[in-house]
Amino acid sequence: QVQLVESGGGLVQAGGSLRLSCAASGRAFSRTVMAWFRQPPGKEREFVAAIGWGTGNTYSADSVKGRFTISKDNAKSTIYLRMNNLLPEDTAVYYCAATVAYGANWYSAGTYNYWGQGTQVTVSS
């Protein structure tokens, strides 16, 4: 069993910053990519950012480029999402995900095999 546990969400004012963490535990698995998705209130889940577990290559949604940074710590089996200059439209439940697939569409939620329970981020104006 693989568990992904997110932490670091909360309430912040517009322009503020937060750092989310996602720790993987349980049985070992050959993840290829880990990612962050978010689901705003009343909307569908959307891609935020992804990072290649072996390569370190990163991919980000246009809406967060220049503001959000994804990173990883292989030794801790953890990824992070540093979020700067937060906007009210960033309010959402943020989910961590991992996949064992190769060459797939990293922007698609269907690519990912494992998901965390989510952490709420609320940005007030």
N, C-alpha and C positions, 0 to 999 in steps of 0.2 A: 504494500500500500504506500502510495506517495502522498504526502501532505504538503500543501503550499499555504503558508500563513502570512498574511499581510499585517502590517502595523504602520502607525505614523499618521493616520488620518486625523481630521479634527476641523475646528472652525477657525477661519482666518479672515482678516480683512483684505479687500482688494489691494493688490500691490504687494502683498505678503508672500511668504515662502513656507513650504513644507517639504519634508523628505519622507517618502514612503519606503518601506522595506518589505521584502518577500523572502522568507526563508523556506527552503525545501528540506524535507526530512522524510524518514521512512526508508523503504528499500531503495537501493541504488538504481538509477535509470539513466540511459544514454540520451540525455536531452541534447538537442541541437540548437534550439532557440528558446529564450524566455522573453516574455512580453508583458506589457501593461495594456489593459483595456479599461474603458469606463462606460458607465451607463447613467446618463443624466436622467432626471425625473421625467417620466412619461415618454422616454425615447429609447431607441434600440442601443445595444452595446456597440461601442465603436473603438477602433484601434487607436492607441496612443503612441506606443514606442516598443521596439523589440531590440534584442541584442543576441548575437551569435555566441553560444556558450564557449566554443572553441576559438573562434576567430576574433571575437570582440567587436565585430562589425555592428553598427547600430542603424536603425531605421526609425524615423519619426513621422507622425502625422503633420501635415502642413500647419494645422491649427496650434501646434505646440512648439514648433521649431523656433529656436532662439530663446525659449523660456524654460523648457523641460529638458533634463538630461538623464538618460538611462545609463547605469553602470552596473558592474558586477564584482563580486568577490568569490572566486572559485573555491578558495579554502573554506569559506563560511557557507558555501552553497546558497548564496543570497544575491538578489538583485535589488537595486535601488532606483527610485525615481525622484530626482531633485526637481522641484517645481518652484520657479521664481516668477515674480510679477503675475501672480494669480489673478484671474478675472472671475466675475460672477458666473460666467458661462462655463467655467471649469468645474462647477459644482456637480458632483456625481458620486456614485459608488465606484471605486477603483478596484479592479480585479487583476491579480497576477495569474499568468498562465505559462505552461511549458509544453513543448512538443518534442517528439522523438522523430519526426518526419524530416526528410531531406528535400531540398529544392522546392518546398511548398510555398504557398502564398502567405507570407508572414503577417499580412494585413487582415487576414480572414480568421474570425473566431473559430471556424470549423476546422482549422489546421491543428488546433491545440488539444492535447489529450488530458491535461490536468489543469485544474482551476482552484484558486483560493476562494475563501468565503466572502471576500470583499471588505473594503474599509471606506467609510464615508468621508468625503472631503466637501466641506461647505465654505463657500467664499461669499462674504457679505459685502455689499456695495457701500 
